[in-house]
């Protein structure tokens, strides 16, 4: 089993920045990929970004150039640096880890972009 704990959400003004973290514990010896998803009120959960075990990244068009995913393998942690935030980025953000063919989700952290 793998447990994921997220942190770093909050309220930020448009144009501001936030950094999310997601740390894994438990059976983390074979993490294949990590990613971030988000779900806005009344909308389906959507992919934000992923990073493979080899460091290959993938971003949704809506966040390209503004968000950056990174990982610290030694700490089993994935980060999401979010810059130039917009009101439409408001959502609950979830991390997702793929470990030996099984995916695990974090509990979610609220990000609100508002003046």
Secondary structure, DSSP 8 states (H G I E B T S, - for coil): -EEEEEE--EEE-TT--EEEEEEEEES-TTEEEEEEEEE-TTS--EEEEEEETT--EEE-TTTTTTEEEEEEGGGTEEEEEE-S--GGG-EEEEEEEEETTEEEE---EEEEE--
